[in-house]
Amino acid sequence: MKNRFYMKEFQYHNGECYVTFNIVDLNELKNEISVAITREGKISVVTYPLLSDENGYYFEYGCEYTKLAVDDFKEVSE
């Protein structure tokens, strides 16, 4: 079964450049989210703890622990 979040995308400006996130896997049982991160032409895949609050799922990115909500990710249009 295809993950309903698979490859959804979100762009975030960190004050210096745009960073693009694509969801590779979201595992609610393990409370983990794996994202492909594209920044300045480099791509890496990182797994973060999947957290939740009254607004839904999110993970924290960067040294400032920026909260990125899963619901902000959108389908990639072709």
N, CA, C and O atoms as CSV, one atom per row, in Angstrom:
chain,resi,resn,atom,element,x,y,z
A,1,MET,N,N,0.848,-1.182,0.000
A,1,MET,CA,C,0.000,0.000,0.000
A,1,MET,C,C,0.891,1.243,0.000
A,1,MET,O,O,1.838,1.332,0.782
A,2,LYS,N,N,0.592,2.179,-0.858
A,2,LYS,CA,C,1.371,3.404,-0.966
A,2,LYS,C,C,1.082,4.320,0.219
A,2,LYS,O,O,-0.067,4.535,0.603
A,3,ASN,N,N,2.148,4.841,0.775
A,3,ASN,CA,C,2.027,5.790,1.880
A,3,ASN,C,C,1.362,7.062,1.355
A,3,ASN,O,O,1.799,7.599,0.337
A,4,ARG,N,N,0.338,7.547,2.008
A,4,ARG,CA,C,-0.404,8.724,1.530
A,4,ARG,C,C,0.427,9.998,1.583
A,4,ARG,O,O,0.045,11.010,0.995
A,5,PHE,N,N,1.554,9.959,2.276
A,5,PHE,CA,C,2.432,11.122,2.367
A,5,PHE,C,C,3.607,11.052,1.396
A,5,PHE,O,O,4.349,12.025,1.256
A,6,TYR,N,N,3.788,9.909,0.723
A,6,TYR,CA,C,4.979,9.659,-0.079
A,6,TYR,C,C,5.229,10.759,-1.108
A,6,TYR,O,O,4.356,11.087,-1.911
A,7,MET,N,N,6.424,11.315,-1.069
A,7,MET,CA,C,6.943,12.330,-1.992
A,7,MET,C,C,6.212,13.669,-1.949
A,7,MET,O,O,6.388,14.482,-2.856
A,8,LYS,N,N,5.416,13.918,-0.949
A,8,LYS,CA,C,4.863,15.260,-0.792
A,8,LYS,C,C,6.022,16.206,-0.523
A,8,LYS,O,O,7.039,15.811,0.047
A,9,GLU,N,N,5.862,17.451,-0.934
A,9,GLU,CA,C,6.973,18.396,-0.925
A,9,GLU,C,C,6.658,19.651,-0.126
A,9,GLU,O,O,5.509,20.082,-0.031
A,10,PHE,N,N,7.713,20.226,0.445
A,10,PHE,CA,C,7.595,21.484,1.173
A,10,PHE,C,C,8.877,22.272,0.967
A,10,PHE,O,O,9.969,21.710,1.039
A,11,GLN,N,N,8.753,23.577,0.708
A,11,GLN,CA,C,9.923,24.440,0.589
A,11,GLN,C,C,9.968,25.379,1.783
A,11,GLN,O,O,8.955,25.940,2.201
A,12,TYR,N,N,11.175,25.533,2.317
A,12,TYR,CA,C,11.389,26.339,3.509
A,12,TYR,C,C,12.579,27.253,3.251
A,12,TYR,O,O,13.608,26.804,2.746
A,13,HIS,N,N,12.447,28.527,3.594
A,13,HIS,CA,C,13.572,29.455,3.469
A,13,HIS,C,C,14.204,29.616,4.848
A,13,HIS,O,O,13.549,30.046,5.798
A,14,ASN,N,N,15.474,29.267,4.942
A,14,ASN,CA,C,16.150,29.265,6.244
A,14,ASN,C,C,16.866,30.584,6.557
A,14,ASN,O,O,17.633,30.665,7.516
A,15,GLY,N,N,16.615,31.601,5.753
A,15,GLY,CA,C,17.275,32.884,5.944
A,15,GLY,C,C,18.440,33.081,4.993
A,15,GLY,O,O,18.874,34.211,4.768
A,16,GLU,N,N,18.948,32.000,4.436
A,16,GLU,CA,C,20.050,32.049,3.479
A,16,GLU,C,C,19.648,31.513,2.113
A,16,GLU,O,O,20.019,32.078,1.084
A,17,CYS,N,N,18.894,30.429,2.106
A,17,CYS,CA,C,18.522,29.782,0.844
A,17,CYS,C,C,17.238,28.967,1.060
A,17,CYS,O,O,16.778,28.772,2.185
A,18,TYR,N,N,16.688,28.504,-0.058
A,18,TYR,CA,C,15.519,27.632,0.024
A,18,TYR,C,C,15.977,26.190,0.224
A,18,TYR,O,O,16.946,25.739,-0.386
A,19,VAL,N,N,15.269,25.490,1.076
A,19,VAL,CA,C,15.515,24.078,1.335
A,19,VAL,C,C,14.232,23.342,0.950
A,19,VAL,O,O,13.143,23.709,1.392
A,20,THR,N,N,14.366,22.304,0.126
A,20,THR,CA,C,13.209,21.527,-0.313
A,20,THR,C,C,13.205,20.178,0.390
A,20,THR,O,O,14.215,19.475,0.425
A,21,PHE,N,N,12.059,19.831,0.944
A,21,PHE,CA,C,11.872,18.549,1.637
A,21,PHE,C,C,10.867,17.712,0.860
A,21,PHE,O,O,9.822,18.215,0.449
A,22,ASN,N,N,11.180,16.434,0.659
A,22,ASN,CA,C,10.241,15.473,0.095
A,22,ASN,C,C,10.124,14.309,1.064
A,22,ASN,O,O,11.132,13.742,1.486
A,23,ILE,N,N,8.913,13.958,1.413
A,23,ILE,CA,C,8.703,12.837,2.341
A,23,ILE,C,C,8.995,11.530,1.618
A,23,ILE,O,O,8.414,11.243,0.572
A,24,VAL,N,N,9.894,10.748,2.181
A,24,VAL,CA,C,10.227,9.434,1.645
A,24,VAL,C,C,9.422,8.368,2.379
A,24,VAL,O,O,8.919,7.429,1.761
A,25,ASP,N,N,9.300,8.510,3.690
A,25,ASP,CA,C,8.544,7.548,4.487
A,25,ASP,C,C,8.065,8.224,5.763
A,25,ASP,O,O,8.787,9.014,6.371
A,26,LEU,N,N,6.865,7.909,6.151
A,26,LEU,CA,C,6.313,8.370,7.421
A,26,LEU,C,C,5.786,7.138,8.137
A,26,LEU,O,O,4.816,6.523,7.693
A,27,ASN,N,N,6.421,6.780,9.237
A,27,ASN,CA,C,6.067,5.578,9.967
A,27,ASN,C,C,5.458,5.977,11.309
A,27,ASN,O,O,6.162,6.363,12.242
A,28,GLU,N,N,4.138,5.875,11.378
A,28,GLU,CA,C,3.426,6.256,12.600
A,28,GLU,C,C,3.681,5.276,13.743
A,28,GLU,O,O,3.608,5.658,14.910
A,29,LEU,N,N,3.979,4.020,13.421
A,29,LEU,CA,C,4.237,3.028,14.465
A,29,LEU,C,C,5.580,3.264,15.150
A,29,LEU,O,O,5.700,3.095,16.363
A,30,LYS,N,N,6.582,3.653,14.376
A,30,LYS,CA,C,7.914,3.928,14.930
A,30,LYS,C,C,8.092,5.400,15.304
A,30,LYS,O,O,9.112,5.778,15.881
A,31,ASN,N,N,7.100,6.226,14.975
A,31,ASN,CA,C,7.200,7.679,15.197
A,31,ASN,C,C,8.448,8.261,14.539
A,31,ASN,O,O,9.241,8.959,15.171
A,32,GLU,N,N,8.601,7.947,13.229
A,32,GLU,CA,C,9.729,8.433,12.441
A,32,GLU,C,C,9.257,8.965,11.103
A,32,GLU,O,O,8.277,8.479,10.538
A,33,ILE,N,N,9.963,9.967,10.600
A,33,ILE,CA,C,9.716,10.471,9.256
A,33,ILE,C,C,11.066,10.567,8.552
A,33,ILE,O,O,12.027,11.103,9.104
A,34,SER,N,N,11.128,10.044,7.335
A,34,SER,CA,C,12.340,10.145,6.523
A,34,SER,C,C,12.053,11.122,5.400
A,34,SER,O,O,11.042,11.001,4.709
A,35,VAL,N,N,12.936,12.089,5.215
A,35,VAL,CA,C,12.757,13.103,4.182
A,35,VAL,C,C,14.028,13.227,3.353
A,35,VAL,O,O,15.140,13.104,3.866
A,36,ALA,N,N,13.837,13.475,2.052
A,36,ALA,CA,C,14.941,13.836,1.179
A,36,ALA,C,C,15.047,15.350,1.249
A,36,ALA,O,O,14.071,16.057,1.001
A,37,ILE,N,N,16.228,15.848,1.585
A,37,ILE,CA,C,16.442,17.277,1.760
A,37,ILE,C,C,17.362,17.762,0.650
A,37,ILE,O,O,18.479,17.268,0.491
A,38,THR,N,N,16.875,18.744,-0.122
A,38,THR,CA,C,17.676,19.340,-1.184
A,38,THR,C,C,18.018,20.758,-0.769
A,38,THR,O,O,17.142,21.592,-0.541
A,39,ARG,N,N,19.328,21.009,-0.676
A,39,ARG,CA,C,19.803,22.332,-0.271
A,39,ARG,C,C,21.064,22.662,-1.053
A,39,ARG,O,O,22.053,21.931,-1.008
A,40,GLU,N,N,21.011,23.769,-1.765
A,40,GLU,CA,C,22.149,24.248,-2.552
A,40,GLU,C,C,22.705,23.151,-3.456
A,40,GLU,O,O,23.921,22.991,-3.562
A,41,GLY,N,N,21.822,22.397,-4.107
A,41,GLY,CA,C,22.221,21.374,-5.065
A,41,GLY,C,C,22.626,20.047,-4.473
A,41,GLY,O,O,22.946,19.120,-5.216
A,42,LYS,N,N,22.622,19.923,-3.159
A,42,LYS,CA,C,22.992,18.672,-2.509
A,42,LYS,C,C,21.753,18.018,-1.924
A,42,LYS,O,O,20.881,18.683,-1.364
A,43,ILE,N,N,21.693,16.699,-2.068
A,43,ILE,CA,C,20.540,15.943,-1.574
A,43,ILE,C,C,20.999,14.965,-0.503
A,43,ILE,O,O,22.005,14.273,-0.666
A,44,SER,N,N,20.250,14.917,0.594
A,44,SER,CA,C,20.508,13.927,1.632
A,44,SER,C,C,19.176,13.390,2.129
A,44,SER,O,O,18.156,14.075,2.063
A,45,VAL,N,N,19.192,12.172,2.623
A,45,VAL,CA,C,17.999,11.570,3.206
A,45,VAL,C,C,18.248,11.428,4.701
A,45,VAL,O,O,19.228,10.819,5.129
A,46,VAL,N,N,17.337,12.007,5.490
A,46,VAL,CA,C,17.500,12.038,6.940
A,46,VAL,C,C,16.209,11.546,7.595
A,46,VAL,O,O,15.112,11.843,7.122
A,47,THR,N,N,16.350,10.801,8.676
A,47,THR,CA,C,15.200,10.343,9.453
A,47,THR,C,C,15.142,11.140,10.747
A,47,THR,O,O,16.126,11.240,11.480
A,48,TYR,N,N,13.971,11.704,11.012
A,48,TYR,CA,C,13.739,12.513,12.212
A,48,TYR,C,C,12.665,11.859,13.077
A,48,TYR,O,O,11.853,11.085,12.572
A,49,PRO,N,N,12.653,12.159,14.364
A,49,PRO,CA,C,11.531,11.734,15.203
A,49,PRO,C,C,10.260,12.429,14.718
A,49,PRO,O,O,10.259,13.630,14.448
A,50,LEU,N,N,9.197,11.670,14.613
A,50,LEU,CA,C,7.895,12.216,14.231
A,50,LEU,C,C,7.165,12.609,15.512
A,50,LEU,O,O,6.878,11.766,16.363
A,51,LEU,N,N,6.876,13.877,15.633
A,51,LEU,CA,C,6.231,14.410,16.828
A,51,LEU,C,C,4.799,14.800,16.493
A,51,LEU,O,O,4.442,14.886,15.318
A,52,SER,N,N,3.987,15.033,17.496
A,52,SER,CA,C,2.609,15.460,17.235
A,52,SER,C,C,2.148,16.394,18.340
A,52,SER,O,O,2.617,16.334,19.476
A,53,ASP,N,N,1.218,17.254,17.970
A,53,ASP,CA,C,0.564,18.140,18.926
A,53,ASP,C,C,-0.887,18.282,18.490
A,53,ASP,O,O,-1.371,17.495,17.677
A,54,GLU,N,N,-1.583,19.280,19.024
A,54,GLU,CA,C,-3.004,19.450,18.695
A,54,GLU,C,C,-3.238,19.776,17.222
A,54,GLU,O,O,-4.364,19.657,16.738
A,55,ASN,N,N,-2.184,20.188,16.499
A,55,ASN,CA,C,-2.313,20.533,15.077
A,55,ASN,C,C,-1.901,19.407,14.142
A,55,ASN,O,O,-1.999,19.561,12.925
A,56,GLY,N,N,-1.447,18.288,14.670
A,56,GLY,CA,C,-1.058,17.157,13.837
A,56,GLY,C,C,0.418,16.834,13.943
A,56,GLY,O,O,1.102,17.244,14.880
A,57,TYR,N,N,0.897,16.077,12.944
A,57,TYR,CA,C,2.285,15.628,12.942
A,57,TYR,C,C,3.234,16.740,12.508
A,57,TYR,O,O,2.879,17.612,11.715
A,58,TYR,N,N,4.471,16.685,13.060
A,58,TYR,CA,C,5.526,17.600,12.642
A,58,TYR,C,C,6.877,16.989,13.005
A,58,TYR,O,O,6.958,16.013,13.751
A,59,PHE,N,N,7.938,17.591,12.458
A,59,PHE,CA,C,9.290,17.250,12.889
A,59,PHE,C,C,10.074,18.544,13.015
A,59,PHE,O,O,9.678,19.581,12.482
A,60,GLU,N,N,11.183,18.472,13.721
A,60,GLU,CA,C,11.992,19.665,13.969
A,60,GLU,C,C,13.253,19.604,13.124
A,60,GLU,O,O,13.939,18.583,13.078
A,61,TYR,N,N,13.552,20.732,12.444
A,61,TYR,CA,C,14.670,20.798,11.505
A,61,TYR,C,C,15.666,21.874,11.913
A,61,TYR,O,O,15.282,22.952,12.366
A,62,GLY,N,N,16.941,21.571,11.747
A,62,GLY,CA,C,17.995,22.552,11.930
A,62,GLY,C,C,18.368,22.781,13.379
A,62,GLY,O,O,17.769,22.223,14.299
A,63,CYS,N,N,19.386,23.629,13.554
A,63,CYS,CA,C,19.881,23.881,14.907
A,63,CYS,C,C,18.928,24.753,15.718
A,63,CYS,O,O,19.056,24.838,16.939
A,64,GLU,N,N,17.976,25.402,15.051
A,64,GLU,CA,C,16.965,26.191,15.772
A,64,GLU,C,C,15.687,25.391,16.023
A,64,GLU,O,O,14.707,25.916,16.552
A,65,TYR,N,N,15.711,24.111,15.634
A,65,TYR,CA,C,14.562,23.207,15.821
A,65,TYR,C,C,13.274,23.801,15.250
A,65,TYR,O,O,12.242,23.855,15.918
A,66,THR,N,N,13.365,24.241,14.003
A,66,THR,CA,C,12.205,24.789,13.313
A,66,THR,C,C,11.160,23.693,13.142
A,66,THR,O,O,11.464,22.602,12.661
A,67,LYS,N,N,9.945,23.989,13.535
A,67,LYS,CA,C,8.838,23.034,13.485
A,67,LYS,C,C,8.257,23.012,12.068
A,67,LYS,O,O,7.739,24.024,11.595
A,68,LEU,N,N,8.341,21.858,11.386
A,68,LEU,CA,C,7.800,21.700,10.037
A,68,LEU,C,C,6.624,20.730,10.102
A,68,LEU,O,O,6.797,19.544,10.385
A,69,ALA,N,N,5.441,21.244,9.840
A,69,ALA,CA,C,4.219,20.448,9.939
A,69,ALA,C,C,4.028,19.587,8.694
A,69,ALA,O,O,4.179,20.069,7.572
A,70,VAL,N,N,3.703,18.340,8.891
A,70,VAL,CA,C,3.464,17.412,7.782
A,70,VAL,C,C,2.305,17.913,6.932
A,70,VAL,O,O,2.331,17.747,5.712
A,71,ASP,N,N,1.297,18.516,7.531
A,71,ASP,CA,C,0.146,19.015,6.771
A,71,ASP,C,C,0.511,20.152,5.821
A,71,ASP,O,O,-0.266,20.465,4.919
A,72,ASP,N,N,1.676,20.778,6.003
A,72,ASP,CA,C,2.124,21.834,5.089
A,72,ASP,C,C,2.736,21.286,3.815
A,72,ASP,O,O,2.942,22.037,2.861
A,73,PHE,N,N,3.030,19.998,3.775
A,73,PHE,CA,C,3.562,19.360,2.579
A,73,PHE,C,C,2.457,19.178,1.554
A,73,PHE,O,O,1.330,18.836,1.911
A,74,LYS,N,N,2.768,19.402,0.289
A,74,LYS,CA,C,1.777,19.333,-0.792
A,74,LYS,C,C,2.200,18.314,-1.835
A,74,LYS,O,O,3.376,17.968,-1.946
A,75,GLU,N,N,1.217,17.838,-2.603
A,75,GLU,CA,C,1.487,16.947,-3.723
A,75,GLU,C,C,2.360,17.683,-4.731
A,75,GLU,O,O,2.170,18.875,-4.975
A,76,VAL,N,N,3.309,16.975,-5.307
A,76,VAL,CA,C,4.161,17.560,-6.333
A,76,VAL,C,C,3.403,17.532,-7.648
A,76,VAL,O,O,2.976,16.472,-8.105
A,77,SER,N,N,3.235,18.714,-8.260
A,77,SER,CA,C,2.537,18.764,-9.547
A,77,SER,C,C,3.551,18.599,-10.658
A,77,SER,O,O,4.680,19.081,-10.572
A,78,GLU,N,N,3.129,17.908,-11.701
A,78,GLU,CA,C,4.042,17.641,-12.834
A,78,GLU,C,C,3.969,18.745,-13.840
A,78,GLU,O,O,4.660,18.700,-14.857
